[in-house]
Amino acid sequence: MENLVIEGREIPLDKEGFLRNLGDWSPQVAEALAAQENIVLTEDHWDVIRLLQDFYREFELSPAMRPLVKYIDQHLGPEKGRSIFLMQLFPPSPAKIGSKIAGLPKPTNCL
């Protein structure tokens, strides 16, 4: 995958489009990564992105799907802490695509 260029700055990506350096993440980078996935970020997306980053800071890993659903349920409530809600935001793999857009490493159990 090609690197991103944001405001004249080259952002290195790995072969799957994840950031090579977590410190390169910014909202503008998130918008560009989302666009590569044909996703337009809404407030619901940003809520999940912030929680993905919180999860990573707390547990030092990107969540798989089940822990992500549980974490979202605990912080945003049962209407958003559902697989279907997350699939609508980050198809086809919410844990993988959400982590990518949030600037996190690929969850270890994602193909």
Buried (B, 14 or more C-beta within 10 A) or exposed (E): EEEBEBEEEEBEBEEEBBBEEEEBBBEEBBBBBBEBBEBEBEEBBBBBBEBBBEBBEEEEBBBBBEBBBEBBBEBBEEEBBBEEBBBEBBEEBBBBBBBBBBBBBBBEEBE
